[in-house]
């Protein structure tokens, strides 16, 4: 046998072994899990951590108002979305250096499967519920307050929960619950089930209008989506982030068409006015914005585009 023939056979044998090895590795089971749902950035000296509670599916054609279903479908298609839109439920943890403040608490079990991940992601991000000093609520819909209770107990034992007085007066009223339409009762029941334990423990406090929560963070009245809906501004060293809560729900539709409203609004005209005001100010000011139902982590900038706006999401960057 010549040296050349021996070399060819050796190469062929090696190639065959390599193919068999590759085939074997290709049979590894798929993992099908994601990384923990948290993302962090700095606003000046203030650390902000986005926390994912999970993803639910919304059907914008059935929920959006002041528009037509065909227009909704057209705008969804432009963003490569179908008629069912996966929708994040986000919360935000703000560490000022002296206070740890959680903005909204996720849905827990109030909105069905796909949620109740906030506590696990908070711990994965390096914090514990016992470290939270204040929980501020944008409004008292279930996907923002459910996580206040875990296992039937107060989930943030060392925190004071704060919300706008108008939302507290509306959602925590036994009289309003009694006279509410049947399809609305669950909203009142969810609010009272999750917040009344904090009220009873002396750990609930209301504010009215624009109010400083802790140094570097203030509440701004944005009533409309609910009677006491509030947004929160974080500022440090000339940088600013405004956390919008539920000023908007469906990015693909409401950024290009801010006039589009949603059935969840208590006062759709007021909610529309607040959204238009917030969008215009964010585009003009160039500051960071975040929202509960933008695709996670829900943080970015807004720029004007004709009569509407374009959302520019945050780039993944290391913390310096």
Beta strands, then each sheet from edge to edge (+ up, - down):
strand 1: 38-43
strand 2: 46-58
strand 3: 64-65
strand 4: 85-95
strand 5: 100-103
strand 6: 134-136
strand 7: 149-150
strand 8: 153-154
strand 9: 160-164
strand 10: 204-207
strand 11: 211-214
strand 12: 217-221
strand 13: 230-236
strand 14: 239-243
strand 15: 261-262
strand 16: 288-290
strand 17: 299-305
strand 18: 308-313
sheet 1: 1+ 2- 4+ 5- 6- 9- 10-
sheet 2: 3+ 15-
sheet 3: 7+ 8-
sheet 4: 11+ 12- 13+ 14- 16- 17+ 18-
end
